[in-house]
Amino acid sequence: MSVAPSNGADSGLVGPNSVTWHLHADPAMWLGGITSLFLQSLHPLAAAGVVQNSNFREDPLGRLTRTARFVAMSTYAPLEEVCAGAAKVRAVHRSLRGKDPATGRTFRIDRPDLLLWVHCAEVSMFLSVVRRAGFRLTKSQADRYFDEQRHSAALVGLDPDEVPGSTEQMAAYFRGVRGELRRGDESEIVYQFLHKPPLPGVLGLGVPVYEQAVAHLAYSLLPRWAIGLHGHAAYSPAASTAMLRTLRSAALLVPAPIRWRSPHGYVPRAMRRLGAAVRPSAKSLPAD
């Protein structure tokens, strides 16, 4: 079953007839976002770019929140807002440089190969984690998701025709890039930070629970080859899946209007703009 707005309002980048619209509202996306950061850190230049340019140590929730906000905006906001937000992201990326830890050479953060790595690591983990959590998609719908995400890749400056647009193309991309990935000092910094973020005050008291129930679970949801490259023990695949589905089931007990207030209420705003019929739901996924 697919839905469409009846009032002629701006449907944004992908619209409610997309797989993206429904998948990105699932609560398992938050874990998928953390898993994608673990994966991204295995590229030495991507990890160096984050460690050398980000203030994640001073703002431990900032990176994940900013990523979640951009994903929500690009999915649910009107096209004009999406384009304006993307322009700001591209401007920031253009201004940043990193130093290759192996050669000492300076590199641009917005190099196409690095942007492509971050994009593929991100959307592949979104899809993998949300499906593993129990959000059912056919192969055709998974292919459609990657094809839709070419639009989000274009927002950061990539040529959509050079971005994997199916499950086969995404698998081929990862096979081709594996030789560039490795554990290093920067990936270890990211690994440790994601497990034990320096949260202030009362929030810090919850870090031990977060470390086991969220961070290490997110790490354990990586592909087995990525866990092997990181070199840290992980929960078993069966335990990881069971924990993930339990967390998702608990999150789904929270009424959707409350869950969808974060980040920045993009889903409720989209429903007010387009009508209640565009409510994200696995039951409204576009047919094969």
SEFIVEX-159062 format. One record per residue: x, y, z of N, C-alpha, C in turn. Coordinates in steps of 0.2 Angstrom, whole numbers, plus 5000, padded with zeros to 4 digits. Layout:
NODE  n.X  n.Y  n.Z ca.X ca.Y ca.Z  c.X  c.Y  c.Z
NODE    X    Y    Z    X    Y    Z    X    Y    Z
...
***
This chain:
NODE  n.X  n.Y  n.Z ca.X ca.Y ca.Z  c.X  c.Y  c.Z
NODE 5004 4994 5000 5000 5000 5000 5004 5006 5000
NODE 5003 5011 4996 5007 5017 4996 5002 5023 4997
NODE 5005 5028 4999 5001 5034 5001 5004 5040 4997
NODE 5000 5045 4997 5002 5052 4994 4998 5057 4997
NODE 5001 5063 4997 4998 5069 5000 4992 5071 4995
NODE 4987 5073 4998 4981 5075 4994 4980 5083 4993
NODE 4985 5086 4996 4984 5094 4996 4989 5097 4992
NODE 4993 5094 4988 4998 5097 4984 5004 5100 4987
NODE 5005 5099 4994 5010 5102 4997 5017 5098 4995
NODE 5022 5102 4997 5029 5100 4995 5030 5093 4999
NODE 5032 5088 4995 5033 5081 4998 5040 5080 4999
NODE 5045 5085 4998 5052 5084 5000 5056 5080 4995
NODE 5061 5078 4997 5066 5074 4993 5064 5068 4990
NODE 5061 5064 4994 5059 5057 4992 5051 5056 4992
NODE 5048 5059 4997 5041 5058 4998 5038 5052 5001
NODE 5032 5052 5003 5029 5047 5007 5028 5040 5003
NODE 5029 5040 4996 5029 5034 4992 5035 5031 4992
NODE 5040 5033 4996 5047 5030 4996 5047 5025 5002
NODE 5052 5020 5001 5054 5016 5006 5057 5020 5012
NODE 5061 5025 5010 5065 5029 5015 5060 5032 5020
NODE 5054 5035 5017 5050 5038 5022 5048 5034 5028
NODE 5047 5028 5026 5044 5023 5032 5050 5020 5036
NODE 5055 5018 5032 5061 5015 5036 5064 5020 5041
NODE 5065 5027 5039 5068 5031 5043 5065 5034 5049
NODE 5058 5032 5050 5055 5033 5056 5055 5028 5061
NODE 5058 5022 5059 5059 5017 5064 5063 5018 5070
NODE 5062 5016 5076 5066 5018 5081 5073 5015 5081
NODE 5074 5009 5077 5080 5006 5077 5085 5010 5073
NODE 5083 5015 5069 5087 5019 5066 5093 5022 5070
NODE 5091 5024 5077 5096 5027 5081 5102 5022 5082
NODE 5101 5015 5083 5106 5011 5084 5110 5010 5077
NODE 5106 5010 5071 5109 5010 5065 5114 5016 5064
NODE 5112 5022 5067 5117 5027 5066 5123 5026 5070
NODE 5123 5023 5076 5129 5022 5080 5133 5016 5076
NODE 5130 5011 5074 5133 5006 5070 5137 5009 5064
NODE 5134 5014 5061 5137 5017 5055 5144 5021 5057
NODE 5144 5024 5063 5150 5027 5065 5155 5022 5066
NODE 5154 5016 5069 5159 5011 5070 5162 5009 5063
NODE 5157 5008 5058 5160 5006 5052 5164 5012 5048
NODE 5161 5018 5048 5165 5023 5045 5172 5024 5048
NODE 5173 5023 5054 5180 5024 5057 5185 5019 5055
NODE 5183 5014 5051 5188 5009 5048 5191 5012 5042
NODE 5189 5017 5039 5193 5020 5034 5198 5025 5037
NODE 5204 5024 5036 5209 5029 5040 5208 5036 5039
NODE 5206 5038 5033 5206 5045 5031 5199 5048 5034
NODE 5194 5044 5034 5187 5046 5037 5188 5047 5044
NODE 5191 5042 5047 5192 5042 5055 5197 5048 5056
NODE 5202 5049 5053 5207 5055 5054 5203 5062 5053
NODE 5198 5062 5048 5195 5068 5047 5190 5070 5053
NODE 5187 5064 5056 5183 5065 5062 5187 5067 5068
NODE 5192 5064 5069 5196 5065 5075 5200 5072 5075
NODE 5202 5074 5069 5206 5080 5069 5201 5086 5068
NODE 5195 5085 5066 5191 5091 5065 5184 5092 5069
NODE 5182 5086 5072 5176 5086 5076 5178 5088 5084
NODE 5173 5091 5087 5173 5093 5094 5169 5087 5098
NODE 5169 5081 5095 5165 5076 5099 5167 5075 5106
NODE 5173 5076 5108 5175 5075 5115 5171 5080 5119
NODE 5171 5086 5117 5167 5092 5121 5160 5091 5120
NODE 5157 5088 5114 5150 5088 5113 5149 5081 5111
NODE 5149 5076 5116 5148 5069 5114 5142 5067 5111
NODE 5136 5070 5112 5130 5068 5108 5129 5072 5102
NODE 5134 5077 5100 5133 5081 5095 5133 5078 5088
NODE 5138 5074 5087 5139 5070 5080 5133 5066 5079
NODE 5131 5062 5083 5125 5058 5082 5119 5062 5081
NODE 5118 5067 5085 5112 5071 5084 5112 5075 5078
NODE 5118 5078 5076 5118 5081 5069 5117 5077 5063
NODE 5119 5071 5064 5118 5066 5058 5111 5064 5058
NODE 5108 5063 5064 5101 5061 5064 5096 5067 5062
NODE 5098 5073 5063 5094 5079 5061 5095 5079 5053
NODE 5101 5078 5051 5101 5079 5043 5098 5073 5040
NODE 5098 5067 5042 5094 5062 5039 5087 5063 5040
NODE 5084 5066 5045 5077 5067 5046 5075 5073 5042
NODE 5079 5078 5041 5078 5084 5037 5077 5082 5030
NODE 5082 5078 5028 5082 5076 5020 5077 5072 5019
NODE 5074 5068 5023 5068 5064 5022 5062 5067 5022
NODE 5061 5071 5027 5054 5074 5029 5053 5081 5028
NODE 5058 5085 5027 5057 5092 5026 5055 5094 5019
NODE 5052 5100 5018 5051 5103 5011 5058 5104 5008
NODE 5057 5103 5001 5063 5103 4997 5067 5109 4998
NODE 5064 5115 4999 5068 5121 5000 5072 5121 5006
NODE 5070 5118 5011 5073 5118 5017 5079 5112 5017
NODE 5077 5107 5013 5083 5102 5012 5088 5105 5008
NODE 5087 5108 5003 5093 5111 4999 5097 5116 5003
NODE 5093 5120 5007 5097 5125 5011 5101 5122 5016
NODE 5099 5116 5019 5103 5113 5024 5109 5109 5021
NODE 5107 5106 5015 5113 5103 5012 5118 5108 5010
NODE 5116 5114 5008 5121 5119 5006 5126 5121 5011
NODE 5123 5121 5017 5127 5122 5023 5132 5117 5025
NODE 5130 5111 5024 5134 5105 5025 5140 5105 5020
NODE 5138 5106 5014 5144 5106 5009 5149 5112 5010
NODE 5146 5117 5012 5151 5123 5014 5155 5121 5020
NODE 5153 5118 5025 5157 5115 5030 5162 5110 5028
NODE 5160 5106 5024 5165 5101 5021 5170 5104 5017
NODE 5168 5109 5013 5173 5112 5009 5179 5115 5013
NODE 5177 5117 5019 5182 5121 5023 5187 5117 5027
NODE 5185 5110 5027 5189 5106 5032 5195 5102 5028
NODE 5200 5101 5032 5206 5097 5029 5208 5092 5035
NODE 5211 5087 5032 5214 5082 5037 5221 5081 5035
NODE 5224 5077 5040 5231 5075 5038 5231 5067 5039
NODE 5233 5065 5033 5234 5057 5033 5239 5055 5038
NODE 5236 5050 5042 5241 5048 5048 5247 5044 5045
NODE 5246 5041 5039 5251 5037 5037 5257 5041 5033
NODE 5254 5046 5029 5259 5050 5025 5261 5057 5027
NODE 5256 5059 5032 5257 5066 5034 5254 5071 5029
NODE 5252 5069 5023 5249 5073 5018 5242 5076 5020
NODE 5241 5082 5018 5234 5085 5019 5229 5083 5014
NODE 5223 5082 5016 5218 5080 5011 5212 5083 5013
NODE 5207 5084 5008 5201 5087 5008 5196 5082 5011
NODE 5192 5085 5016 5187 5081 5019 5181 5079 5014
NODE 5180 5084 5009 5175 5083 5004 5177 5079 4998
NODE 5183 5075 4998 5185 5071 4993 5179 5066 4991
NODE 5178 5065 4984 5172 5061 4983 5173 5054 4985
NODE 5179 5051 4986 5179 5044 4988 5178 5044 4996
NODE 5179 5049 4999 5177 5049 5006 5170 5051 5008
NODE 5167 5055 5004 5160 5056 5004 5156 5050 5002
NODE 5159 5046 4997 5155 5040 4995 5156 5035 5001
NODE 5162 5034 5004 5162 5030 5009 5158 5031 5015
NODE 5157 5037 5017 5153 5039 5023 5146 5038 5021
NODE 5144 5039 5015 5137 5038 5013 5135 5031 5013
NODE 5139 5027 5010 5138 5020 5009 5138 5016 5016
NODE 5143 5018 5020 5143 5015 5027 5137 5017 5031
NODE 5134 5023 5030 5128 5025 5033 5122 5022 5031
NODE 5121 5022 5025 5114 5020 5022 5114 5012 5023
NODE 5120 5009 5022 5120 5001 5022 5118 4999 5029
NODE 5121 5003 5034 5120 5001 5041 5113 5003 5043
NODE 5110 5008 5041 5103 5010 5042 5099 5004 5040
NODE 5100 5002 5034 5095 4996 5031 5097 4990 5035
NODE 5103 4988 5036 5104 4982 5039 5102 4981 5046
NODE 5103 4986 5050 5101 4986 5057 5093 4986 5058
NODE 5090 4991 5054 5082 4991 5054 5079 4985 5052
NODE 5082 4982 5047 5079 4975 5044 5080 4970 5050
NODE 5086 4970 5052 5088 4965 5058 5083 4966 5064
NODE 5081 4972 5065 5077 4973 5071 5070 4971 5070
NODE 5068 4969 5064 5061 4966 5063 5057 4970 5058
NODE 5060 4975 5055 5056 4979 5049 5057 4975 5043
NODE 5052 4972 5041 5052 4968 5035 5052 4972 5028
NODE 5057 4970 5024 5057 4973 5017 5059 4967 5013
NODE 5056 4967 5007 5058 4962 5002 5065 4965 4999
NODE 5068 4961 4995 5074 4963 4991 5073 4968 4987
NODE 5067 4968 4983 5065 4974 4979 5065 4980 4982
NODE 5062 4980 4988 5061 4986 4992 5068 4989 4995
NODE 5072 4984 4997 5079 4986 4999 5083 4989 4993
NODE 5082 4986 4987 5085 4989 4981 5083 4996 4980
NODE 5076 4997 4981 5073 5004 4980 5076 5009 4985
NODE 5077 5006 4991 5079 5011 4996 5086 5014 4994
NODE 5091 5009 4992 5097 5012 4990 5097 5016 4984
NODE 5092 5015 4980 5091 5019 4974 5089 5026 4976
NODE 5084 5026 4981 5082 5033 4984 5087 5037 4987
NODE 5092 5033 4990 5097 5036 4994 5102 5040 4990
NODE 5102 5038 4983 5106 5042 4978 5104 5050 4979
NODE 5098 5051 4980 5096 5058 4981 5100 5061 4987
NODE 5100 5058 4992 5103 5061 4998 5111 5061 4997
NODE 5114 5057 4993 5121 5057 4991 5122 5063 4987
NODE 5117 5065 4983 5118 5071 4979 5118 5077 4983
NODE 5115 5077 4989 5115 5083 4993 5121 5085 4996
NODE 5126 5080 4997 5132 5081 4999 5138 5082 4994
NODE 5135 5082 4988 5140 5083 4982 5142 5078 4978
NODE 5139 5072 4979 5141 5066 4975 5137 5066 4968
NODE 5140 5063 4963 5136 5061 4957 5132 5055 4958
NODE 5125 5056 4958 5121 5050 4960 5122 5044 4955
NODE 5124 5045 4949 5126 5039 4945 5132 5035 4947
NODE 5136 5038 4951 5142 5034 4954 5141 5032 4961
NODE 5135 5032 4963 5133 5029 4970 5129 5023 4969
NODE 5131 5018 4973 5127 5011 4973 5120 5012 4974
NODE 5116 5009 4969 5109 5010 4969 5105 5004 4970
NODE 5108 4998 4972 5105 4992 4973 5109 4988 4978
NODE 5106 4982 4981 5110 4978 4986 5116 4975 4982
NODE 5115 4973 4976 5121 4970 4973 5126 4976 4972
NODE 5125 4982 4970 5130 4987 4969 5133 4989 4975
NODE 5129 4989 4981 5132 4991 4987 5137 4985 4990
NODE 5135 4979 4989 5139 4973 4990 5146 4974 4986
NODE 5145 4975 4980 5151 4976 4976 5156 4982 4978
NODE 5152 4987 4980 5156 4993 4983 5160 4991 4989
NODE 5157 4987 4993 5161 4985 5000 5167 4980 4998
NODE 5165 4976 4993 5171 4971 4991 5177 4975 4989
NODE 5175 4980 4985 5181 4984 4982 5184 4989 4987
NODE 5181 4991 4992 5184 4996 4996 5188 4992 5002
NODE 5186 4986 5003 5189 4982 5009 5196 4983 5010
NODE 5200 4983 5005 5207 4983 5005 5210 4990 5008
NODE 5206 4995 5008 5208 5002 5011 5206 5002 5018
NODE 5203 4998 5021 5200 4998 5028 5205 4995 5033
NODE 5205 4998 5039 5210 4994 5044 5208 4998 5051
NODE 5210 4994 5056 5210 4997 5062 5217 5002 5063
NODE 5216 5007 5066 5221 5012 5067 5220 5016 5074
NODE 5225 5020 5075 5224 5024 5081 5217 5028 5081
NODE 5216 5031 5076 5210 5035 5075 5203 5031 5076
NODE 5203 5025 5073 5197 5021 5074 5197 5018 5081
NODE 5202 5017 5084 5202 5015 5091 5199 5021 5096
NODE 5201 5027 5094 5198 5033 5098 5191 5033 5097
NODE 5188 5032 5091 5181 5032 5089 5178 5026 5093
NODE 5181 5020 5093 5178 5015 5096 5177 5016 5104
NODE 5182 5018 5107 5182 5020 5114 5177 5025 5116
NODE 5177 5030 5111 5173 5036 5113 5165 5034 5112
NODE 5164 5030 5107 5157 5028 5106 5155 5023 5112
NODE 5159 5020 5115 5158 5015 5121 5157 5019 5127
NODE 5161 5024 5128 5161 5028 5134 5162 5035 5133
NODE 5156 5038 5131 5156 5045 5129 5157 5049 5136
NODE 5161 5055 5136 5161 5058 5143 5155 5063 5144
NODE 5150 5060 5146 5144 5063 5147 5144 5067 5154
NODE 5142 5073 5154 5142 5077 5161 5137 5075 5166
NODE 5138 5076 5172 5133 5076 5177 5130 5070 5178
NODE 5123 5070 5179 5119 5064 5180 5119 5060 5174
NODE 5120 5063 5168 5120 5058 5162 5126 5053 5162
NODE 5131 5055 5165 5137 5051 5166 5136 5045 5170
NODE 5131 5045 5174 5129 5039 5178 5126 5033 5174
NODE 5123 5035 5168 5120 5030 5164 5125 5027 5159
NODE 5131 5029 5159 5136 5027 5154 5137 5019 5154
NODE 5138 5016 5160 5139 5009 5160 5133 5005 5157
NODE 5127 5007 5158 5121 5004 5155 5121 5005 5148
NODE 5123 5011 5146 5123 5013 5139 5128 5009 5135
NODE 5134 5008 5138 5140 5005 5135 5138 4998 5133
NODE 5134 4994 5138 5133 4987 5136 5127 4986 5132
NODE 5121 4990 5134 5115 4989 5131 5114 4993 5124
NODE 5118 4998 5123 5117 5002 5117 5124 5002 5112
NODE 5129 5004 5115 5135 5005 5111 5138 4998 5109
NODE 5139 4994 5114 5142 4987 5112 5137 4983 5107
NODE 5131 4984 5109 5126 4981 5104 5127 4984 5097
NODE 5127 4990 5096 5128 4994 5090 5134 4991 5086
NODE 5140 4990 5090 5146 4988 5088 5145 4981 5085
NODE 5141 4977 5089 5140 4970 5087 5136 4969 5081
NODE 5132 4974 5079 5128 4973 5073 5132 4975 5067
NODE 5138 4976 5067 5142 4977 5061 5143 4970 5058
NODE 5144 4971 5051 5146 4964 5047 5152 4961 5051
NODE 5152 4954 5050 5157 4951 5054 5164 4953 5052
NODE 5165 4954 5045 5171 4956 5043 5174 4963 5046
NODE 5169 4967 5047 5171 4974 5050 5172 4973 5058
NODE 5169 4968 5061 5171 4967 5068 5178 4964 5068
NODE 5179 4960 5063 5186 4957 5063 5191 4962 5062
NODE 5190 4967 5058 5195 4972 5057 5196 4977 5063
NODE 5190 4978 5067 5191 4982 5073 5195 4978 5078
NODE 5194 4971 5078 5198 4967 5083 5195 4967 5090
NODE 5189 4969 5091 5186 4968 5098 5181 4963 5098
NODE 5181 4960 5103 5175 4955 5104 5168 4958 5104
NODE 5164 4954 5101 5157 4956 5100 5152 4951 5103
NODE 5146 4954 5104 5141 4949 5106 5140 4944 5100
NODE 5137 4938 5102 5136 4933 5096 5130 4936 5092
NODE 5130 4934 5085 5125 4936 5081 5118 4935 5084
NODE 5117 4929 5087 5110 4928 5089 5108 4932 5095
NODE 5113 4933 5100 5112 4938 5106 5111 4945 5103
NODE 5115 4947 5098 5114 4954 5096 5107 4955 5093
NODE 5105 4950 5089 5098 4951 5086 5093 4951 5091
NODE 5093 4947 5096 5088 4946 5101 5088 4953 5105
NODE 5094 4956 5107 5094 4962 5111 5091 4968 5106
NODE 5093 4968 5100 5090 4973 5096 5083 4973 5095
NODE 5080 4967 5094 5073 4966 5094 5069 4968 5100
NODE 5072 4966 5106 5069 4968 5112 5069 4976 5113
NODE 5075 4979 5111 5075 4986 5112 5070 4990 5107
NODE 5069 4987 5101 5065 4990 5096 5058 4989 5099
NODE 5056 4983 5101 5049 4982 5104 5048 4987 5110
NODE 5052 4988 5114 5051 4992 5120 5050 4999 5117
NODE 5054 5001 5112 5054 5008 5109 5047 5009 5106
NODE 5044 5004 5103 5038 5004 5099 5032 5005 5104
NODE 5033 5004 5111 5028 5005 5115 5027 5012 5117
NODE 5032 5016 5115 5031 5023 5116 5027 5026 5111
NODE 5022 5030 5112 5017 5032 5107 5021 5036 5101
NODE 5020 5034 5095 5023 5037 5089 5024 5045 5090
NODE 5019 5048 5091 5019 5056 5092 5025 5058 5096
NODE 5026 5054 5102 5031 5056 5106 5038 5054 5103
NODE 5039 5048 5101 5045 5046 5098 5047 5050 5092
NODE 5042 5053 5088 5044 5057 5082 5046 5064 5084
NODE 5045 5066 5090 5047 5073 5091 5055 5074 5091
NODE 5059 5069 5091 5066 5069 5090 5068 5066 5083
NODE 5073 5068 5080 5076 5075 5081 5072 5081 5078
NODE 5070 5085 5082 5067 5092 5079 5061 5091 5076
NODE 5057 5086 5077 5050 5085 5075 5049 5085 5068
NODE 5053 5082 5064 5052 5083 5057 5046 5078 5054
NODE 5045 5072 5057 5040 5068 5055 5033 5071 5057
NODE 5032 5074 5063 5025 5077 5064 5024 5083 5060
NODE 5029 5087 5058 5029 5093 5054 5027 5091 5047
NODE 5030 5085 5045 5028 5083 5038 5021 5080 5038
NODE 5018 5077 5043 5011 5075 5043 5007 5081 5043
NODE 5009 5086 5047 5004 5092 5047 5004 5096 5040
NODE 5010 5095 5037 5010 5098 5030 5007 5095 5025
NODE 5007 5088 5025 5005 5084 5020 4998 5080 5021
NODE 4997 5079 5028 4991 5076 5029 4992 5069 5033
NODE 4987 5067 5037 4988 5061 5041 4990 5055 5037
NODE 4987 5055 5031 4988 5049 5027 4995 5047 5026
NODE 5000 5052 5027 5007 5050 5025 5011 5048 5031
NODE 5007 5046 5036 5010 5043 5043 5015 5038 5041
NODE 5021 5038 5043 5026 5032 5042 5024 5026 5045
NODE 5024 5021 5041 5022 5014 5044 5024 5009 5039
NODE 5026 5003 5042 5028 4997 5038 5023 4995 5033
NODE 5016 4996 5035 5011 4994 5032 5010 4998 5025
NODE 5013 5004 5025 5012 5009 5019 5018 5008 5015
NODE 5022 5004 5015 5028 5003 5011 5025 5002 5004
NODE 5029 5005 4999 5027 5004 4992 5028 4997 4990
NODE 5023 4995 4986 5024 4988 4984 5029 4987 4979
NODE 5031 4980 4978 5037 4978 4974 5035 4980 4967
***
